[in-house]
Amino acid sequence: MKYSANSVWENKDQYDIAVIGAGHAGCEAALACARLGLKTMIFTVSVDSIALMPCNPNIGGSSKGHLVRELDALGGEMGKVIDRTFIQSKMLNKSKGPAVHSLRAQADKAFYSRTMRQVLESQKNLDIKQMEVTDILAEDGKITGVQTYSGAIYPCKAVVLCTGTYLRARCIYGEVSTQTGPNGLQPANHLTSSLEKLGIQMYRFKTGTPARIDKNSIDFSKMEEQFGDEHVQPFSFTTDPDDVQIAQTSCWLTYTNETTHEIIRANLDRSPLYSGMIEGTGPRYCPSIEDKVVKFADKNRHQVFIEPEGLNTNEMYVGGMSSSLPEDVQYAMYRSVPGLEHAKIVRNGYAIEYDCIDARQLNATLEFKEISGLFSGGQFNGSSGYEEAAAQGLIAGINAAKKVRGEEMLVLDRSEAYIGVLIDDLVTKESHEPYRMMTSRAEYRLLLRQDNADQRLTRIGYRIGLIDQNRYQKLIEKEKMIKEEMERLEHIHMGTSDEVQKLLEECGSTPLTSGISLTELIRRPELSYEAVKSIDKTRQPLPREVIEQININIKYAGYIARQQRQVEQFKKMETKRIPENIDYNEIKSLRIEAKQKLSEIKPLSVGQASRISGVSPADISVLLVHMEQFR
Ligand SMILES: Cc1cc2nc3c(=O)[nH]c(=O)nc-3n(C[C@H](O)[C@H](O)[C@H](O)COP(=O)(O)OP(=O)(O)OC[C@H]3O[C@@H](n4cnc5c(N)ncnc54)[C@H](O)[C@@H]3O)c2cc1C
């Protein structure tokens, strides 16, 4: 059979869903679609860069650890892969309350990427293609397929865009600028114009990364060694804790100094950030060292964390010194830091600019409001970070699958998950810089802890079909153990026996004057479930994670109850749906700015409307009155 020479041809292999991108968002999206039974194709410009970590070699950290545990509780993959490829692990903020405890693990980057690739390759219903997608095809506002650089057309019913930092990517340091993606990979230069033709507004954002230094050129004796936790807690609720008690590598802490800052100040005119060479907007919460020296001029030193990129490489990541200063300045700057005096730079620090979208063009399902069947997740939505990307990818993938199956799509609200906070902020609030998750963004953070993500979300994962019966059963059993033990403790009364008084004295706790329940005792700050073991005669051994829940539920009972009451208030406004065909311009007493913002964003609920910047509480009252009359 002779095939025609024209450049466009239709690939007859039937696919339901095309996922554009095999980064942290694309991997989760494609796995969710394939695991929900949809024939899925995942595209990437390089199969050797699947789940690449182009920046920091770690997963998790403050609030990001919460996202990974929530993603795992819903049936996502990142938590399982990092549990198999981490080289150091730490629970952050342990000295603070459980709401901000956050897991962070150093990853062996190459091993992480290889492992995620194996997961994709062994996934039924999923094919992988190394090819740049250049066009999104749609008719009458509905997706029909994608077209690639080679001219191949792949008809499909839904598309998930997870293009990360590759769209019209440009890498810059000093006067040097290259049209490349991260790590010198090929950029994707054609898709932006296709998206603009579909009426999608694009933003230009930027982010940056530090140099990588050869470990043999570092003098670690001038740094503080940073160790992992003695007892490691896994990210995934499916990982057996015994499997993660491994020998860990160290990270190292050093500091910049006045010399470093002087070198930077003296060369700011050559910084593309300050010379105007960079047009994209960068993340405020991941500042470059140049920004830190300028913005925090009163600080005489900044922390620098030297982190291994993996077990089989000499490359060390210089955390805290992301920079796009010229190469010669980078050598001088890094070599001014104690321990780096003879640093050999393997890869220069650089900034990268890329195209992404204003996510207010999306519904909370991560589907475009104006193009049915087109979804998106990750850095493309204006966020920053592997964890933020993976969380969005999972939700976008689940909803693309549900769209194709004609089922109701999933929206997690701000009281259910950090993922709900992340997506609601992205699709509701105006943002002109990459969005990074933080615990302070979650108003109900005492309920959204990393330790109870399974109790909040695994039922939803089971209902969707990403969590199997066995895992669901394990959750039920865990909750039963927690409930029964809480009830047992409530009904055990401790008298003022010598044994009890002796224990209280040993723990520096006030002696009892009359009998109280064990629950009351455990509630005392200086006591805990473990501390009262010797006087609790009928206790049965319980798993570590069950004991953790019992301690938190008892000690924070009052705060948790108060936050639950706040959530009830929140839910009232969140469930007040706004009619789809409402015309805000008809509402006379609504302020002009509010009319504009509400018409632009088309909020689904009064709760979402109240979070739009430029919409005042008075506007919300006017809207509520109008809806009442309308009803
Ligand atoms: C230099 C640099 C510095 C960074 N610094 C930070 C930081 O300081 N803090 C932080 O939180 N995050 C940082 N990040 C961001 C972090 O890497 C990303 O957040 C994360 O990788 C985003 O994941 P993603 O899945 O959205 O996209 P990526 O991981 O970028 O993956 C995108 C995928 O899409 C594919 N692709 C793109 N376009 C096409 C196309 N048209 N056709 C086919 N395939 C396509 C690519 O091949 C790739 O597989 C940095 C990233 C870079 C590159």
The ligand as a Tripos MOL2 file, in Angstrom:
@<TRIPOS>MOLECULE
LIG
   53    58     1     0     0
SMALL
NO_CHARGES

@<TRIPOS>ATOM
      1 C1         14.5790   25.4690   35.8260 C.3       1 LIG1
      2 C2         13.4280   25.0820   36.6920 C.ar      1 LIG1
      3 C3         13.3810   25.5520   37.9680 C.ar      1 LIG1
      4 C4         12.3080   25.2340   38.7910 C.ar      1 LIG1
      5 N1         12.2890   25.7270   40.0350 N.ar      1 LIG1
      6 C5         11.2680   25.3930   40.8470 C.ar      1 LIG1
      7 C6         11.2400   25.8660   42.1740 C.ar      1 LIG1
      8 O1         12.1300   26.5630   42.5710 O.2       1 LIG1
      9 N2         10.2030   25.5260   42.9690 N.ar      1 LIG1
     10 C7          9.2150   24.7320   42.5190 C.ar      1 LIG1
     11 O2          8.3120   24.4650   43.2660 O.2       1 LIG1
     12 N3          9.2060   24.2650   41.2550 N.ar      1 LIG1
     13 C8         10.2270   24.5930   40.4320 C.ar      1 LIG1
     14 N4         10.2410   24.1270   39.1680 N.ar      1 LIG1
     15 C9          9.0630   23.5970   38.6860 C.3       1 LIG1
     16 C10         8.8970   22.1530   38.6800 C.3       1 LIG1
     17 O3          9.7860   21.5590   37.9820 O.3       1 LIG1
     18 C11         7.6330   21.9340   38.0320 C.3       1 LIG1
     19 O4          6.7420   22.4730   38.8850 O.3       1 LIG1
     20 C12         7.1740   20.5680   37.7490 C.3       1 LIG1
     21 O5          8.1180   19.8330   37.0860 O.3       1 LIG1
     22 C13         5.9160   20.7430   36.9620 C.3       1 LIG1
     23 O6          5.4430   19.5420   36.5930 O.3       1 LIG1
     24 P1          4.5300   19.4520   35.3040 P.3       1 LIG1
     25 O7          4.1070   18.0530   35.2000 O.co2     1 LIG1
     26 O8          3.4800   20.4940   35.3140 O.co2     1 LIG1
     27 O9          5.4820   19.8250   34.1120 O.3       1 LIG1
     28 P2          6.9880   19.2670   33.6610 P.3       1 LIG1
     29 O10         7.4980   18.5140   34.7380 O.co2     1 LIG1
     30 O11         7.6330   20.5040   33.1670 O.co2     1 LIG1
     31 O12         6.5740   18.3070   32.4560 O.3       1 LIG1
     32 C14         6.0380   18.7680   31.2490 C.3       1 LIG1
     33 C15         5.9610   17.6070   30.2790 C.3       1 LIG1
     34 O13         5.2700   18.0420   29.1250 O.3       1 LIG1
     35 C16         5.9420   17.5920   27.9580 C.3       1 LIG1
     36 N5          5.5300   18.5020   26.8990 N.ar      1 LIG1
     37 C17         5.4060   19.8460   26.9800 C.ar      1 LIG1
     38 N6          4.8910   20.3500   25.8470 N.ar      1 LIG1
     39 C18         4.6570   19.2880   25.0230 C.ar      1 LIG1
     40 C19         4.1150   19.1330   23.7100 C.ar      1 LIG1
     41 N7          3.6780   20.1760   23.0160 N.pl3     1 LIG1
     42 N8          4.0440   17.9030   23.1760 N.ar      1 LIG1
     43 C20         4.4610   16.8040   23.8910 C.ar      1 LIG1
     44 N9          4.9740   16.8710   25.1500 N.ar      1 LIG1
     45 C21         5.0660   18.1030   25.6960 C.ar      1 LIG1
     46 C22         7.3920   17.5650   28.3510 C.3       1 LIG1
     47 O14         8.1110   16.6750   27.5530 O.3       1 LIG1
     48 C23         7.2770   17.0490   29.8010 C.3       1 LIG1
     49 O15         7.1810   15.6500   29.7800 O.3       1 LIG1
     50 C24        11.2840   24.4280   38.3190 C.ar      1 LIG1
     51 C25        11.3330   23.9370   37.0140 C.ar      1 LIG1
     52 C26        12.4000   24.2660   36.2080 C.ar      1 LIG1
     53 C27        12.4460   23.7670   34.8170 C.3       1 LIG1
@<TRIPOS>BOND
     1     1     2 1
     2     2     3 ar
     3     2    52 ar
     4     3     4 ar
     5     4     5 ar
     6     4    50 ar
     7     5     6 ar
     8     6     7 ar
     9     6    13 1
    10     7     8 2
    11     7     9 ar
    12     9    10 ar
    13    10    11 2
    14    10    12 ar
    15    12    13 ar
    16    13    14 ar
    17    14    15 1
    18    14    50 ar
    19    15    16 1
    20    16    17 1
    21    16    18 1
    22    18    19 1
    23    18    20 1
    24    20    21 1
    25    20    22 1
    26    22    23 1
    27    23    24 1
    28    24    25 2
    29    24    26 1
    30    24    27 1
    31    27    28 1
    32    28    29 2
    33    28    30 1
    34    28    31 1
    35    31    32 1
    36    32    33 1
    37    33    34 1
    38    33    48 1
    39    34    35 1
    40    35    36 1
    41    35    46 1
    42    36    37 ar
    43    36    45 ar
    44    37    38 ar
    45    38    39 ar
    46    39    40 ar
    47    39    45 ar
    48    40    41 1
    49    40    42 ar
    50    42    43 ar
    51    43    44 ar
    52    44    45 ar
    53    46    47 1
    54    46    48 1
    55    48    49 1
    56    50    51 ar
    57    51    52 ar
    58    52    53 1
@<TRIPOS>SUBSTRUCTURE
     1 LIG1         1 GROUP 0 **** ****
